Amino acid sequence: MDQQLFKPGLSGLESKKSSGRPPRLTDEQAKQLTLMLTEAAKSETGGRLTGQDIQGYILSEFGISFHLNHVYKILRKLGFSWLSSRSKHPKQNVEVMEAFKKLPLVNDR
């Protein structure tokens, strides 16, 4: 036995941090995915990404296949929550919407 691997006494019983399996997405790929997601969220065309869309993007861009559940874990790790935003219609007019909010309701006195 190699004496450098084992410490005698109580200090030898302390838990050591295990390295675990390295992530399949590199840091650079994770940054590219984050950029794609933030750009898609800012898009004026509306619509939203599904888990399958993101799964397909990872497969096509990086050649890595993930189970759909793991895609959601990756999103959480990157700081995204799985809330879908309401898309905006391209012809939406803010002034008209604010004026509509100020209209009295039928039951208002």
Summary of the structure (lengths in Angstrom):
residues: 109
radius of gyration: 24.8
end to end distance: 88.5
largest distance: 88.5
contacts: 176
relative contact order: 0.11
helix: 46%
strand: 0%
